Amino acid sequence: MREASPRHSLIRALLLGTWLLAVTLLAGLVQQALAGFALAAALALIWMSWSMHRLRCLPTPGFAPSAPPTPSGHDPRRVRRLAAQFRALRNAVAALPDAVVLLDEHCHALWFNPASDALLGLRRPRELRCDLRERLRGTLIGDWLAAGASEPLHDMPAPHDAQRRLSLSLIPVGATQRLLLARDISTLARLEQMRRDFVANVSHELRTPLTVIHGYLELLDPEDVPQLAGVLGDMRAQSKRMAQIVEDLLTLSRLETQSGASEEPVAMAPLLATLRREAEALSQGRHRITLEVETPANLFGSLKDLHSACSNLVSNAVRYTPSGGSIRIRWQQLEDGSGAFSVIDTGYGIPAHHISRLTERFYRVSSSRSRDSGGTGLGLSIVKHALSMHQARIEIRSEPGQGSTFTALFPAARMLLPGASDNATPRG
Ligand code: ADP
């Protein structure tokens, strides 16, 4: 075998450093630098472990760093160097504040770092090779693992300490192994809760004074003070706008704190008729409004929240479609059994690069157009939250100058066909 020179070692160390730095920086771009470092270090550790195993330095695959016998036919200096690099990496992963658990194809923990004790309650050496699904059975994290853990899990209570909040992801490694990463996000979760409380409290405190001001402004008759008629009109419009922002913020914070939609059958026919009436009232005859009910199916969920989501979509269509345009409200059941509520307009449309950001709070394509039409910039945020409580999502298609289609897609489990209402059980 070729002898390893010091130059080789330097190149190896440089490669390793570059790998760790590159992945950490890339992950840093999405504010996941620590998780990126954990992943890069863990992957490098696995690679080193595998290299050592190839050299027959480890008795078993995985992580059993016992002192290896020097195999005949291998360069002892290379073996020592690999072992030192392996230890250095293992120490780096061990020092991470995130829990890192290497799992085999049967979800057995092949190796985990000390943080896994604090975050997941895993004890060494007792729980090495334990089935993690069994070990965490009965907890939300155990359910997630048992269900295949295909999506990352955010803001979950730690298995043995509900005050501690974790964010988890499961990353495939090679053909069969997987890496479980768990991160303590308790501080972030607390800050997020503080933000929610603050917005809810401020909105709540502003509601009463705004109602009083609005009430007095309504009492003042511009004809009594003609010189102030213009000012009075502006004051009324602005106080109405503020009141609408406060109402929308309160709706959003209610949706954020609610844990799930109430489970009641919601009759779609009257809801759709109400939406059409609302659209006509807002349009004042400026648009052609049609209703296409293609399925008699109803929905399981909260009438209030479904109405809030759908009416926001309808009012946007009216507000962002110039006079003479048309608006179609459509309710249908798709082939896979899911439900689709669509609002199709022939309005201004939205340039493609704005679409992914429309559901952010206060995000507007054109601020002046939104304000002029009485918008608060919170409508689609409310839609997104109300839909996600129904495990539904929004799909937006739009062509500038041609119009937009906003579709709320409901899972088949929430669809209720007439006649099945008495015995059907909704699945959230
Ligand atoms: P707003 O109160 O400003 O309407 P929304 O959250 O409801 O706030 O919508 C965000 C932005 O998305 C709007 O400001 C508008 O630019 C754009 N938008 C929403 N619906 C439509 C639509 N049907 N046609 C064109 N643009 C739309």
Boltz pocket constraint, residues with backbone or C-beta under 6 A from the ligand:
constraints:
  - pocket:
      binder: B
      contacts: [[A, 312], [A, 313], [A, 316], [A, 317], [A, 320], [A, 321], [A, 345], [A, 347], [A, 348], [A, 349], [A, 350], [A, 358], [A, 359], [A, 360], [A, 363], [A, 364], [A, 365], [A, 366], [A, 370], [A, 371], [A, 374], [A, 375], [A, 376], [A, 377], [A, 378], [A, 379], [A, 380], [A, 381], [A, 404]]
      max_distance: 6.0
